[in-house]
Amino acid sequence: MAKKNPDPRTGVDYEKLGRAVEQALVQDYLDLLGNTKRQIWSAFVRGIFIGLGTVIGATLVVALLLWILHQLGGLPVIGEYLQGVGNTIKSK
């Protein structure tokens, strides 16, 4: 197999760099598997961010729903009903 030369423009051997990065990632993953405290901490932090994202997402969905109900409040047939629903949600 012929030896690959580095990129003449940058002087970087991308294959060698890619193998080094891959090896570092594999080693980091193996270190994570062998460290129970790190696994627990990682799961805890992931859970916090998942919970925070859920709360923010639900808040945005409810705000959007309230806005849509407010916009539909002027419709003749279902407007009064939706206005009442919107007021009930706002009051609670």
N, C-alpha and C positions, 0 to 999 in steps of 0.2 A: 504494500500500500504506500502510495506516495505521500510524502509529508506536505501538509497544507501550509501555504504561506499566509502571513497576516495580510489584511486588507491594505493595499498599497496607499490608499488615501489617508487612512487613519493610523495604520500600524497596529491594529488590534486584531488578534486571532479570535474571531467570534465563536468558533467551535470550542476552543479551550475555555473561553469565558463562560459559555453556556454550560459546559460540563462542571465548572467550578461552582456556578450558581446552583445547579441542580443538586450537586453533592452537599452544598450548604443547607439547602432546603430539606433534603432527606435527613441530614444529621439533626437539624432542628426538630423535625417531626419525631425522630427516634428519641431525642431528649425529652420531648413532651410526653411521649408514651411511658417513659420511665420515671416520670416525676408526678406523683399523685397530687401533691399540693398545687402544682402548676395547672393540672387538669381541673381541679376544683375551682381555683381562682378564675381560670378561663371560662368555665361554665357559668360561674357567678356573674362575671362581667357581661357575658353574652346574654344572660337572662335579664340583667338590668336594662341593657339596650333594647332587647325585644319588648320588654314591658313598657319602656318609654316610647318606643315607636308605636306600639298599640294604642297607648293613651293619646298621643298626638294625632294619629290617624283617625281614631274614633271622634275626637274633638272636631277635626276638620269635616268629617262626614256629617256630624250632627249640625254643625254651623251651615254647611251647604244645604242640608235638608230644610233647616229653618228659613234660609234665604229663599229657597224655591217655594216653600209654603207661603211666605210673605208675598212673593211675586205673583203667585196664583190666587191671592186673596181677592183680586178684582174680577174673577170669572163669575158670571151670573148664577150658574147652577150649583157648582161645588165650592164657590168662593167663600160663602159664609161658613160652610162646614170646615174648610181648610183654615180659615181665619180662626175659628174656635179651637181647632187642634193646635195651631201655632201659638195661640195665646195660652193654652193649657201647658204646652211644653215650656214656654217662656216663664210661666209663673212657678214652675217646680224646680 
